[in-house]
């Protein structure tokens, strides 16, 4: 049965949600309950609609994975904005989460939340947008949760040449103290608080 929304609308929404991971044709076909050939046809229509409408998006295919990206013409402005975001000070919640990822990577969101004791979805989004962390695939466990790790930009941001330069840790509880060393301000991952990112 054909959905009430157009396939183009649904595909655009799906590609927006999956982000940089993109989506394979087979997964898209299964989700829409159509053939792979029909899924490719709808992808082609969506790509053409972006071009025809003058919207700042384009559909790219790499290794059988389709992704929704911005057009090159707006890259200058995006880079300028991202640079501004990266220069902004990190919140305490973001710093604590980043310390955990730095020392326990690759790590899942659930692992981070277990250490911090609060939800970290918004914080992870912030760190991803600043380019300090990135996806490191998926855990080989039930649910296949996303894994996160620090980036090259993380090293540049804090003045490290490699992860080996991070101060050594013995216990996870020491993460707060280590946060003082490379974030330059006190952090605490043990006190109860609401996330204020």
C-alpha positions in Angstrom: 0.0 0.0 0.0 1.4 3.4 -1.0 2.0 5.7 2.0 0.1 9.0 2.4 3.3 11.0 2.2 5.3 11.0 -1.0 8.3 8.7 -1.3 10.5 11.7 -1.8 9.4 13.2 1.5 9.9 10.0 3.3 13.3 9.3 1.8 14.5 12.9 2.5 13.4 12.5 6.1 15.2 9.2 6.4 18.4 10.5 4.9 18.2 13.5 7.2 17.9 11.3 10.3 20.7 8.8 9.4 23.1 11.7 8.6 26.6 11.0 7.5 26.1 7.2 7.8 23.9 7.3 4.8 21.5 4.5 3.8 21.8 1.5 1.5 19.3 0.9 -1.3 18.3 -2.4 0.3 17.6 -0.8 3.7 15.6 1.9 2.0 13.6 -0.6 -0.1 12.9 -2.7 3.0 11.8 0.4 5.0 9.4 1.6 2.2 8.3 -2.0 1.3 9.2 -1.5 -2.3 11.7 -3.2 -4.7 15.3 -2.0 -4.8 14.7 -0.9 -8.4 11.8 1.2 -7.3 13.9 2.6 -4.4 16.6 3.7 -6.8 14.0 5.3 -9.0 12.7 7.3 -6.1 16.3 8.3 -5.1 16.9 9.6 -8.6 13.6 11.6 -8.5 14.7 13.1 -5.2 18.1 14.0 -6.5 16.5 15.7 -9.5 14.1 17.6 -7.4 16.9 19.1 -5.4 18.6 20.3 -8.6 15.4 21.6 -10.1 14.2 23.4 -7.0 17.5 25.2 -6.3 17.5 23.9 -2.7 20.9 23.8 -0.9 21.0 20.0 -0.9 22.2 17.2 -3.1 22.1 13.5 -3.1 25.4 11.6 -3.4 26.1 7.9 -3.7 29.3 6.4 -2.4 30.0 2.7 -2.1 26.3 1.8 -2.5 25.3 4.2 0.3 23.2 7.3 -0.4 23.7 10.5 1.7 22.0 13.9 1.9 24.6 16.6 1.8 24.7 20.4 1.2 25.8 21.8 -2.1 29.4 23.1 -2.5 28.2 26.7 -2.9 27.3 27.0 0.8 30.4 25.3 2.2 32.1 28.6 2.9 29.3 29.7 5.2 29.0 26.3 6.9 32.7 26.2 7.6 32.6 29.7 9.0 29.7 28.8 11.3 31.3 25.5 12.4 34.5 27.3 13.2 32.6 29.8 15.3 31.0 26.9 17.2 34.3 25.2 17.8 35.7 28.4 19.4 32.9 28.6 21.9 33.7 27.3 25.3 32.5 23.7 26.1 29.9 23.3 28.8 30.7 21.3 31.9 28.4 18.5 30.7 30.2 18.4 27.3 33.7 18.4 29.0 32.8 15.5 31.2 31.4 13.5 28.3 34.4 14.2 26.2 36.8 13.0 29.0 34.9 9.7 29.2 35.0 9.3 25.5 38.7 10.2 25.3 39.7 7.6 27.9 37.2 4.8 27.2 36.9 5.0 23.4 35.3 3.5 21.4 32.4 3.9 23.7 28.6 3.8 23.4 26.2 6.4 24.6 24.8 3.9 27.2 28.4 3.4 28.6 28.8 7.2 28.9 25.4 7.6 30.6 26.3 4.8 33.0 29.4 6.8 34.1 27.8 10.2 34.2 24.5 9.2 35.6 22.5 11.4 33.2 21.4 11.4 29.6 24.0 12.6 27.1 22.2 12.6 23.8 22.3 16.4 23.5 25.9 16.6 24.6 27.0 14.0 22.1 25.2 16.0 19.3 27.1 19.1 20.5 30.5 17.3 20.4 29.7 15.8 17.0 28.8 19.3 15.6 32.1 20.7 17.0 34.0 17.9 15.3 35.5 16.7 18.6 34.1 13.2 18.3 32.9 11.0 15.5 31.1 7.7 14.9 33.3 4.7 15.3 30.9 2.1 13.9 28.6 0.0 15.9 29.1 -2.3 18.9 29.0 -6.0 18.3 26.2 -6.5 20.9 22.5 -6.7 20.8 21.0 -3.5 19.5 24.3 -2.6 17.6 24.6 0.7 19.5 26.7 3.4 17.9 30.3 3.8 19.1 32.0 7.1 19.5 35.7 8.2 19.5 37.7 11.4 19.5 38.8 13.0 16.3 42.0 14.5 14.9 40.4 17.9 15.6 40.1 16.8 19.3 43.9 16.5 19.4 44.4 19.8 17.7 41.8 21.5 19.9 43.6 20.5 23.2 47.2 20.6 21.9 48.0 16.8 21.8 50.0 15.1 19.2 48.4 11.7 19.9 46.1 10.0 22.4 49.2 8.6 24.1 49.8 12.1 25.5 46.6 11.9 27.6 47.5 11.7 31.4 47.3 8.1 32.5 44.2 6.9 34.3 43.8 4.1 36.8 40.2 4.3 37.7 37.2 5.8 35.9 36.4 7.9 39.0 39.6 9.8 38.3 38.2 11.1 35.1 37.0 14.3 36.9 40.5 15.1 38.0 42.0 14.4 34.6 39.4 16.8 33.2 41.1 19.5 35.1 44.4 18.8 33.4 43.4 19.2 29.8 40.2 21.3 30.0 41.7 23.8 32.4 38.6 24.0 34.8 37.1 21.7 37.4 34.7 19.0 36.4 32.8 16.3 38.2 31.2 13.2 36.8 30.0 11.9 40.1 27.7 14.7 41.4 24.0 14.5 40.6 22.8 17.3 38.3 20.6 18.0 35.4 22.3 18.3 32.1 22.8 21.9 31.3 24.4 21.7 27.8 
